[in-house]
């Protein structure tokens, strides 16, 4: 599995932006069958930055309703990657 298959996309939310500004954490959506070491290797290969720490969270699907119709949003596996002091990843303009 290549590094681009492991890291699906960066997650840009208010909480993720706050984590990036305050603690130098970057959040990515990752493939369902990856682990911490694979995510760390993928970040190092794509962005040329060795992460300090990697945390992974499996989110469960939530039920959403629109009128009388209900459904579920998809389950996502997220990885929070802590970058070394002074290193940044520009997820808004990144075209690596």
LINLINSUL-V121167 format. One record per residue. N is the residue number from 1. SS is DSSP state (helix for helix, strand for strand, loop for the rest). PHI is phi in whole degrees, -180 to 180 (999 if undefined). OMEGA is omega in whole degrees, -180 to 180 (NA if undefined). Layout:
n=[N & N]
ss=[SS & SS]
phi=[PHI & PHI]
omega=[OMEGA & OMEGA]
This chain:
n=[1 & 2 & 3 & 4 & 5 & 6 & 7 & 8 & 9 & 10 & 11 & 12 & 13 & 14 & 15 & 16 & 17 & 18 & 19 & 20 & 21 & 22 & 23 & 24 & 25 & 26 & 27 & 28 & 29 & 30 & 31 & 32 & 33 & 34 & 35 & 36 & 37 & 38 & 39 & 40 & 41 & 42 & 43 & 44 & 45 & 46 & 47 & 48 & 49 & 50 & 51 & 52 & 53 & 54 & 55 & 56 & 57 & 58 & 59 & 60 & 61 & 62 & 63 & 64 & 65 & 66 & 67 & 68 & 69 & 70 & 71 & 72 & 73 & 74 & 75 & 76 & 77 & 78 & 79 & 80 & 81 & 82 & 83 & 84 & 85 & 86 & 87 & 88 & 89 & 90 & 91 & 92 & 93 & 94 & 95 & 96]
ss=[loop & loop & helix & helix & helix & helix & strand & strand & strand & strand & loop & loop & loop & helix & helix & helix & helix & helix & helix & helix & helix & helix & helix & loop & strand & strand & strand & strand & strand & strand & loop & loop & loop & loop & loop & helix & helix & helix & helix & helix & helix & helix & helix & helix & helix & helix & helix & loop & loop & loop & loop & loop & strand & strand & strand & strand & strand & strand & strand & loop & loop & loop & strand & strand & strand & strand & loop & loop & strand & strand & strand & strand & loop & loop & loop & strand & strand & strand & strand & strand & strand & strand & loop & loop & loop & loop & loop & loop & loop & loop & loop & loop & loop & loop & loop & loop]
phi=[999 & -82 & -65 & -71 & -78 & -75 & -93 & -78 & -166 & -77 & -102 & -115 & -132 & -62 & -66 & -66 & -67 & -66 & -63 & -69 & -73 & -88 & -120 & 62 & -102 & -121 & -112 & -128 & -87 & -123 & -65 & -66 & -106 & -101 & -127 & -62 & -67 & -66 & -66 & -62 & -66 & -67 & -64 & -66 & -72 & -79 & -103 & 60 & -131 & -86 & -70 & -80 & -149 & -135 & -117 & -122 & -130 & -96 & -96 & -82 & -69 & -103 & -85 & -124 & -120 & -130 & 66 & -93 & -95 & -128 & -158 & -123 & -81 & -75 & -78 & -131 & -104 & -112 & -124 & -100 & -114 & -92 & -94 & -65 & -60 & 93 & -98 & -139 & -121 & -88 & -79 & -82 & -123 & -78 & -127 & -63]
omega=[-178 & -179 & 179 & 175 & -179 & 180 & -176 & -179 & 172 & 178 & -179 & 175 & 178 & -178 & 180 & 178 & 177 & 178 & 180 & -178 & -174 & -172 & -179 & 175 & 176 & -176 & 180 & 166 & -176 & 179 & -173 & -174 & -179 & 177 & -175 & -177 & 177 & 178 & 179 & 179 & 180 & 178 & 179 & -179 & -176 & -172 & 179 & 177 & 178 & -178 & 177 & -178 & 176 & 174 & -178 & -180 & 171 & 178 & 179 & 177 & 179 & 178 & 177 & 179 & 170 & -176 & 180 & -179 & 177 & 179 & -180 & 171 & -174 & 176 & -176 & 172 & -177 & 175 & 174 & -175 & 176 & -179 & 177 & -180 & 179 & 179 & 177 & 173 & 179 & -176 & -178 & -177 & -175 & 177 & -180 & NA]
